[in-house]
Every structure is written in structure tokens, then in C-alpha cells.
Amino acid sequence: MKKVLVTENLRIDLDAEIWECRSCDGEIISARDNYKRGLLVYDRDPREIHQPLLDPEKYEYTFSPDPSWCRILEYYCPSCGQLVEAEYLPPGHPPTHDIEFDIDKLKQRWRDVEVVNHPHARPGEEI
């Protein structure tokens, strides 16, 4: 079984061609798809994260992101609730497709590779 680490929170099971959560081993979505489509999304008001430094009643600019210009999307594993990713986007912008692999080439590359466990890998994970 080839499970390749991709990020701190994600790996790909090359045999099943599926994104997995590294925290709970939960399956997320096909590895040929954008992993974010398989996660829970919380669309945050940026003022919740970056509190205004100046009184918004008195000042137009408070050093806090304007929600009409910026939103924060948080992506969570649907099985365990682990925060997997967060991104800042303009309102209305679709989630980015930030990681895309040629799965066939990845499988070919890893076919004859000996298992090497990373110090932070769980049993069965490879890098």
C-alpha cells in the first residue's frame, strides 16, 4: 500500500487514488479531484480573526480586513474536524486548486520506491 505524504494534514493513497486525512485516516475525495471539494468549509468574517485596532464607530479604516474585499475560508476534515487548510480570498472567488498531481505519473514514480518513513509519518505512510 503506497500512501504518500503531501501536506501536514493530507496524504494520497495511491492504490485507492484517494485523498486522506492524516489525523484520522478518513477518506476525503478522489486524488484526481481538488481535495477542498471533499472538506467542510467555514466562510469566516476576517474581522473575527483580525480584530479591529481602532474603533469602527469612529474610523473607516481600522487595520482589520474589510469583509467586502476579503474572506477567510477554513477547510476541515469531515470525519474528525481537523483544520486542513485556510485561505484568504476576495468574496465570490472560488476555492483555489492549489495541489494537483498527475496521478498516473505519481504512481509510476512510486511503484519501485522502497518505503521510507518520515520521522513524523504514521505507520504505512511514505515520503
C-alpha positions as CSV (number, residue, x, y, z in Angstrom):
1,M,0.0,0.0,0.0
2,K,1.5,3.3,-1.1
3,K,0.4,6.3,1.0
4,V,2.3,9.4,0.0
5,L,2.5,12.4,2.4
6,V,1.5,15.6,0.7
7,T,1.0,18.2,3.5
8,E,1.0,18.2,7.3
9,N,-2.7,17.1,7.2
10,L,-3.1,15.3,3.8
11,R,-1.8,12.2,2.1
12,I,-2.7,10.3,-1.0
13,D,-3.4,6.6,-1.0
14,L,-2.1,5.8,-4.5
15,D,-3.7,2.3,-4.6
16,A,-7.2,3.7,-4.0
17,E,-6.4,7.0,-5.6
18,I,-7.9,8.9,-2.8
19,W,-7.1,11.9,-0.6
20,E,-6.9,11.0,3.1
21,C,-6.8,12.9,6.3
22,R,-3.6,12.1,8.2
23,S,-5.2,12.8,11.6
24,C,-8.0,10.2,11.4
25,D,-7.2,8.2,8.2
26,G,-10.6,9.3,6.8
27,E,-11.1,9.3,3.1
28,I,-11.8,12.7,1.6
29,I,-12.2,12.6,-2.2
30,S,-10.7,11.2,-5.3
31,A,-7.0,12.1,-5.7
32,R,-7.8,13.2,-9.2
33,D,-10.0,16.0,-7.8
34,N,-9.4,19.1,-5.8
35,Y,-9.2,17.9,-2.2
36,K,-11.0,21.0,-0.9
37,R,-14.2,19.8,-2.6
38,G,-14.3,16.9,-0.1
39,L,-13.8,19.0,3.0
40,L,-16.2,21.0,5.2
41,V,-15.9,24.8,4.6
42,Y,-16.3,27.6,7.1
43,D,-16.5,31.0,5.4
44,R,-15.2,33.4,8.1
45,D,-15.6,37.1,8.5
46,P,-12.0,38.3,8.6
47,R,-12.8,40.7,11.5
48,E,-13.3,37.6,13.7
49,I,-9.7,36.7,13.2
50,H,-8.1,40.1,12.8
51,Q,-9.9,42.3,15.4
52,P,-10.1,46.0,14.6
53,L,-7.3,48.0,16.2
54,L,-9.3,51.2,16.0
55,D,-12.9,51.8,17.0
56,P,-15.0,51.1,13.8
57,E,-17.6,53.6,15.1
58,K,-15.1,56.4,14.8
59,Y,-12.8,55.3,12.0
60,E,-13.4,54.0,8.5
61,Y,-10.1,52.1,8.4
62,T,-9.4,50.0,11.5
63,F,-6.5,47.8,10.3
64,S,-8.9,44.9,10.1
65,P,-9.6,43.3,6.7
66,D,-12.8,44.6,5.1
67,P,-15.2,41.7,4.5
68,S,-16.4,43.3,1.3
69,W,-12.8,42.8,0.0
70,C,-11.6,39.7,1.8
71,R,-13.0,36.4,3.2
72,I,-11.2,33.6,5.0
73,L,-12.2,30.0,4.0
74,E,-11.3,27.3,6.5
75,Y,-11.3,23.7,5.4
76,Y,-12.0,20.9,7.8
77,C,-11.9,17.1,7.6
78,P,-15.5,15.9,7.6
79,S,-14.6,12.8,9.7
80,C,-12.6,14.3,12.6
81,G,-12.9,18.1,12.2
82,Q,-9.1,18.7,11.8
83,L,-8.3,22.0,10.2
84,V,-6.7,21.0,6.9
85,E,-6.2,24.4,5.1
86,A,-7.2,28.1,5.3
87,E,-7.0,30.7,2.6
88,Y,-7.8,34.4,2.1
89,L,-9.8,35.1,-1.0
90,P,-11.9,38.0,-2.4
91,P,-15.7,37.5,-2.0
92,G,-17.1,35.4,-4.8
93,H,-13.8,33.9,-5.7
94,P,-13.9,30.1,-5.9
95,P,-11.6,28.0,-3.7
96,T,-8.2,27.7,-5.2
97,H,-6.9,24.4,-6.7
98,D,-3.5,24.6,-5.1
99,I,-2.4,21.0,-5.3
100,E,-2.8,18.9,-8.5
101,F,-0.8,15.8,-9.3
102,D,-0.6,13.7,-12.4
103,I,-1.7,10.6,-10.5
104,D,-0.6,8.1,-13.2
105,K,2.9,9.6,-13.2
106,L,3.0,9.7,-9.4
107,K,2.0,6.0,-9.2
108,Q,4.7,5.2,-11.8
109,R,7.3,7.1,-9.9
110,W,6.4,5.5,-6.6
111,R,6.0,1.9,-8.0
112,D,9.5,0.8,-7.3
113,V,10.4,3.1,-4.4
114,E,11.3,1.4,-1.2
115,V,9.2,2.5,1.8
116,V,11.0,5.4,3.7
117,N,9.3,6.5,6.8
118,H,9.5,10.2,7.7
119,P,10.1,10.9,11.4
120,H,6.6,12.4,11.5
121,A,4.9,9.7,9.4
122,R,2.5,7.3,10.9
123,P,3.0,3.5,10.1
124,G,2.3,2.8,6.4
125,E,2.9,6.4,5.3
126,E,5.7,7.2,3.0
127,I,7.5,10.3,1.7
